[in-house]
Amino acid sequence: MRSINIRLYLTSKLVKLFHSSGHIPFEKRVPQKCIRLSNVPLLSSIVKSYSKMKPMKDYTILNIQHELGDISAQVEALIVLGALPNDLYFLPPSYSHNKQFQLFISKHFQVPNENFFESTSYRLRYNYDKYRLLNVIFHLNKMVQMELLKKRNKENNLLVLDDGGCFSESLSILFDIDGDKLNLDELISNVPLSLTISKSDIKLILSYFKSIEIRLVEQTSRGLFKYQDQINISSALRKLGMSMIDVASSQPKKILEPSLIAEASLNMLSYLFYDAPKNLKIPKPSKLDKCLLLGYGSIGQAIAYALTHKGDLGMFAKDSVKISDIDLDKQKLAENDGFQLFDQWTSKDQFNYIIGCAGRCSFPISCLSLVRNNSYLISVSSAAIEFPFNEMIQYALLNNDIKINLSNTEINRLDDKNIHQNITFTIENNKSLTVVNGGMPITFLGILNPAIPEKFDITISLMIAASIQATFTKQEKNQQNRIIPLDSNYSEFIFDWFNNNKHNT
């Protein structure tokens, strides 16, 4: 019952936020700043309880997260808990590294600039999944070499704060290449020469990892899905005696955080319609336009509500928005909320705006017949997975039988250093289809904060609690299941804190 009440409370707060009579410019709605530990009381209370124990002492910490301003307080917490600034590394995805964050961390906590691994060589032309894997492996090699140059009596252990299974998936690739199950040449083909890596580099990485203890914290469901779907990941973790602290499945993460992510998504959707530069801005819909919403989880529900009620995003009549979700419970919920369900096999509808928030590929190439002329694909997800953007590029460049074309201007933009671009394709019957932000999530536009960073106190508190738990967890070499739930004591503490302080959130 407590969880239901909390969710209703958060939903009401979100509704009020987007019920304003007029548009609030993005920069006024979301201050672009980095925050300190003193700005986040929940995290501060956790850190205070463990600060004397210094659980992060003798740990090197690799942050593979979306390095936005909302984790600057998390970095400070790690330092207060014993981590040394020189032992903190940051490996951001190509689409979210922000210089303002780096400057703030360097200035206030003296983290060396070389500890921020940049991914500036990414271009929209590349296959993002392949690029991301190689990018992680390349920078793991760089980190290992930097660590080996440090003069210590003994090597630090490694704590990895992961987002989307990047580290665990990369480990499995390293073992597959080392065991000749995967051809390294295939991995490094058609990616930037700056990310070239050799088999001797891979042996060095694995040798180093075998010589230390590694603790892993995973904060996303997507990372857990990879563990469950790819058997070589669990095998890789077993070979290193590693376990994974599961933040994603914890009750605070599942119940308290979704409305925060939804708020960030709505902020960025509003930004695209009103405040974005020309290369990202999208036109507001007309009365005749229709919208297809793919996925009706917490984010989908918030977007559906905002699109059909008063406020700066209230642009559609309710009968102009249809919902698609494979989950029967979500379908029923959408119908109870007054929305029509979309059935691809029986419907003849076509749409101008298709918003994907299913957390998987929700719009394959076979669905192109669903779009009208001058349509837009918008990803409101946690990774570049909603739309087959790279596949569409390949079809366009190869002049395949499938009618997908790119003009020379659009092809040139695929190699632009600015990867935050809307790319427009011409598809069957000369219809124009624009993939917003190159198919990447709209919450990752290179902007420092998609939502007020103090609101993510819950998220970073979970990551720090899991990190503390990871340092206290005994490594079990022969354990089959490598996933360890977040300690229920931490979950209860966070829920109790929220109940006692929700009037301030």
Beta strands, then each sheet from edge to edge (+ up, - down):
strand 1: 59-63
strand 2: 88-90
strand 3: 157-162
strand 4: 214-218
strand 5: 244-246
strand 6: 291-294
strand 7: 321-324
strand 8: 340-341
strand 9: 351-356
strand 10: 371-379
strand 11: 404-405
strand 12: 423-427
strand 13: 431-435
strand 14: 483-485
sheet 1: 2+ 1+ 3+ 4+ 5+ 14+
sheet 2: 8+ 7+ 6+ 9+ 10+ 13+ 12- 11+
end
